[in-house]
Amino acid sequence: MSDEQAITIVSESQIVIKGGDDYGDLARSGEVANFYAEQTEFARYHEKRAKNTKDRQIYDLRVFSRYLLSLGVARSAEQLYDDPLSWRGIEPGHIEGFIEWQRLQSFATGSIKVRLSTVRKYCTLAFKAGVIPADTHARIRVIEGYSYSEGLHIDEARREQGIPTRRGRKKAEPTSLTRQQVRRLKLAAVDASARSRRRAHDENLDARDTLLVHLFTEHGFRCSEVAGLNIENFDLGDRAVKIWRSKTSKWFVYQLVPSTYEALCVYLATQHRTTGPLFVGYGGKRIHRNTINARIKALGLEVEITDQESSLSPHDLRDRWAYDVIQAGNPLDQVQYYGGWNSEAMPLHYAKKAGIAYGPLKLPG
């Protein structure tokens, strides 16, 4: 600063350097920047979320919308998802009431906890957008869902009161499989002779089913990940597959297990094409994950692993894979890598359930 310049503080937002410039422009531009940040808070958050996450949040907000409607408040899930102003007037009592309403509506305690997390997140976004006051937001943030043990007590109390403990067809626990059952499943073939119209596509179902089961039981891929595979994702020369892991939002390359490679070669020989979706339906379009779920359920029934009351799902097969690789002695960081998880939390969860989370403690001699 030169000798003829001097600092004069006019106000908190305006500092004038005599003989220099007015530095209040930073404060004024800050007001504009804050306004822009508040107006785009929701959109910027959505840009960073995976499609599966956004789909789940929309569903969670639909449930919350139904709860609000029971209170005489009309807010669509789309409004709650996109518009910060739709959260104006929210109070901690609304959130506490939402938890209790779901309990009485027979929602699973795990689902209640997930939806609470979603609603709290959008309250935080609305707070950052300047819609929810700081003290209200602070009280909402400390509202907690049920812990695992609390969930068990809640379910026990609901059963005593004659209230169902879950809605829909989703299972409370995965269907347990033995290795022998998995071997039978790999050889399973659904009888299609009763179909009124047998199409050329049906001739390839056995090869497709075998590959499907191998991708779940030998590699632990998720149903959505398998549904998204293309033929180009496989390198037959290197016997490898490049797959997009939905939880980590990254591409990974894995070596194929020999039996999976053999199943792949048999299946591709029936396709007479080298590009496009790995699995297609009758219309030649990519098979949907719901169709894969239905197919695995049918295979479980065919080999009498399950019945109509305890259906088999792709996640059950991934569950079996997780136990297999952990019981084989693989380090948890490797299980995390091949399982496509962001942290060791899930591998550790499986290890604890398998009873081999830790080796023997070393004691002094």
N, C-alpha and C positions, 0 to 999 in steps of 0.2 A: 504494500500500500504506500502511495506517495505521501509526502509531508502535507500536501494541501487537502488530502482526503481524511474524513473523520466519520465515525460510525454514529448514527442516530437511530435509536429504537423508537419507532412511532407507535407500534402495537405489536402483539405477538405474531401477527401475520404480515407485518410490513417493517422491514429493516432497510433504512436508506443509508447509503454510503455517500457522504457529501462529496460532490465532485465525481461520483461514480454512478452506479445503476440502482434501481429499485429491485430488491431481491424478493419482493412479495409474490413474484410470478410463480415461484415454486409452490407456495401455499395455495395459490389460485388453481394451478394445474392439478394439485393434489385433490382438491374438491371435485374436479372433473373426473380424475382417475378413480376416486372412491365411488362416485356415482356410476361409472361404467362397470366397476367391479361388482357393485351390488346388483345391477341390472342383469349381469351375465353369470352370476354365481352358479345357478342351476345348470345352465348350458355348458359351462366350462367343466363342471363336475361330471356331467354325462359323457363328455368327449373322452374322458380318461377311464371310463368303465367298460368292461367286456359286455358283449351282447347278452350273455347268459345272466350276468348280474343285473342288467337293466330290465330284462324280462322278469326276473324274480321280484325286483323292486316294484314293478308295475302291478304284479299280482298281489304283493303285500299291501300296496296302497289301495287296491280294489277292496280288500278285506277291511282296511281302515275306513274306506269310504262307506261301506255298508254299516259299520259301527256308528259313524257320524250320522248317517241317515236315521238310525234308530233313535238318535237324540234330536231329530228334526232339523239336522244340518245337511244341506245339499252341497257336497263337494265331490266331483268326479275324480277318479284315479288320475286321469290325464291332467286335471287342474293341479292336483297335489304334486304331480311329477314335474310339471313345467313352470308353474306360476308361484313365485314366493308369496304373493299377496294372499293366496288361498290359505295360507297358514296363519294369517292375522287373527288374533284372538285365542290361539291355542293356549291351554293351561296345563299344568302338571296333572290336574284331576282328569283331564281327557285321557292322558296316557295311562294313568292308573286304572281308569275305567275300561280302557281298551283291553288291558291284560285280563281283567275279571270277565269282561264280555266274552272273550275268546275261550276262557276256561268253561263258562257255562254253555258255550256253543260247541263244546267237545273237540276243540282243536288240540292237537298234540302239544305237549309242553315245549318240545324242541322247536316247533313251528312258531309258537307264541314268542319264544325268545328271539328268533330270527326276525319276526315282524316288529318287535320292539326295537331292535337294532336299526331296522330300516326307518321307522318313524322318527327315532331320535336323530338319525343322520340328517333327515330332511328338516327337522327342527333346527339343527345346527346350521344348515345351509340358509334357512330363512333368517336365522339370527345374523349370520354374516351379511345377508342382504339387507339388513336394517329393519326387518319386519317384526321380529320377536325381541322384546326387551331382554337386557342382559340378566336381570335377576330371575326372570321366568325361565330363560334358557339354562341357567345354572341349576335350577330345581329339577328341570326335565332331565338333565344329564345324569343325575344321581339315581334316577329310577332304574331298578335292576329287574331282570327276568328271573326265572327259576334256575337254581343250580340243579345238577343232576340228582342229588339226593332229595332236594325239595320237590323236583318233578315226580319222583317216585311216590312221595307222600301225597302230593296233589292227586295223582292218578288213583291211589288207594282210596282217598276220600271220595273221589268222583264215582268209583265203582260202588262204594257203600251207599252213595246217594242215588244210584241208578243212572248216572250220567256217563255216556260213552267217553272214552279217553282219547279218541282220535276220529277224524273224518276221512272219507275217501278210501282209496285202496292201497295207499302207501303203507308198507309194513313198519311195525315198531322196531323190529330187529331183522337183520339180513338172514336169509335162509342158509344154514350151515351146510357145507358140502365136504365129503371125504374125498381123498385122492382117487379112490376107486370109482366113486360116482362121477368125478370129472372125466376119468378114462371112458366110462360108458357114454358120457355126454358127447365126447369127441367122435364116437362111432354112431351116434343117433341119427335116425332118418325118419322124418314125419311121413306117415302113410297118406299119400294124396290120391289114392285110387278112388276114393268116394266122391271126388270132385266131379261135378256135372260136366265141366269142360276142362280138359287137360291141355295146357299150352306148352309150347316149346320151352318157355322159361322154366316150367316145372322140372324139366329134365336136369337142370343145373343146380337145383336147390340143395342136394346133398353135398356137393362140392362147396357151395357157398356157406352152408351151415357149419361144415367142418372148419373152414377158414375163420368164420366168425368166432366160434368157440375158442380156437387157438389164440386169436388176437386178444381175447379177454383173459383166458386162463394162463397163457404163456408170457404175455407182455403187460397185462394189467391196464390196458387202455380203457378209457371211458367210452360210454356208448356214443356220445356226441362226437368224440374224436374219431371213432371208427366210421361213423356215418359220413364224416367230412373227408375221408381218405379218397384220393384219386389213384388211378393206376400209375401215373407218373411219379407218385411218392415212393415207389418201390424201385430199388436198384438191384436187379437180379444178379448182375455180375458181382457186386459187393455183398449180396445177400443182406441188404439193409433197407430200412424204411425211414422216411423223413415225415414226421408227424407234428401237427400243431397242438401243443398242450394247452387246453383251455384255461387251466388255473394259473399257469405261469405266463400265459400269453407269449410264448416263445416256440420257435421251431427246435425240435430235437431229432437227432439221427441215432437210431438203435440198430444193432445187429439182430437179425432174425434168428430165433431158435430154430434148429434144423427141422423139427417137425412142422413148425409154422411155414418155413420156406417150402417144404414139400407140399403142404396144403395150398399154398399160394400158387405154385406151379400147376397143380391139378386144376385149380379154379380158373386161372387165366387161360388155360387151354380150352375151356368151354366158352370163353367170351368172344374170341375172334375180333378183338380190338386192342389197341395199345394206349389209348387215352380215355379221359373222362372219369366219371365217378367209379370207384371200385365196386360198389354194390348198387345195383339199379333194380327198380320194380318192374311191373308188367308194362308200364308205359314208357320204359326206357329212361325214366327220370331217377335222380338220386334217391335212394331209399331213406325214409325218415327214421329218426331214432325211435319213434313210437312203434314203427313196424319191426325194428330190431328187437325191441322189448317184447313184443307179441310173439316173435319167432323163438326167442330164448324160453319164454314161458311154455310154448308148445313143445319144445324139445324136452323140457323138464317133465312134462306130463307124459310124453312118449316113452321115456325110459323109466318112468315111475319114481323119479327122484322126489317130485312134489305132487300135490293134488290141487284141486281148484281153490282150496282154502289157504294154501301156502305156496303161492306161485314163485317161479324162479325168474330172476332178472339178471341183466348184464352186470349190475353192481354186485350181485352175489358172487359172480365169477371173479370179478376184480378183487373182492374180499378174500376169496380162496387164494388168489395169486399173492396177495400181500402176506398172508400167513405163511405160504410156502417159502417165499424168498427170505422172510425173517427167520423162520425155523431152520433154513439152510445155512444160517450163520452169516449172511451178508451184512456189512456195516449199515447203520441207519442212514448215513449220508448217501450211500449208493441206492438204497431203497427209495429215498426221497427223490433222487435223480431219475430213476427209472419209473417211478410212480407218478412223476409230474406234479409234485407238491412244492409249494413255496418255502416250506420249512420242515423241520423234523417232527413237528407236532403230531401229524397223522401216523408216520412210521412208529413213533414212540407209543401212540395209542394202540396200534396193532400189536406191538411188542409186549405191552403190558397185558393185553387181553390173552396173548399167547403164553404169558407167564415166563417170558425169557427176556424181560427188559434189561436186566443187569446180570453180569457175571458174578461169581462168588467174590465176596469182599476179601481183600488181603489182610491178614492179621500178622502182628509182629511175631517173629520166631521165638 
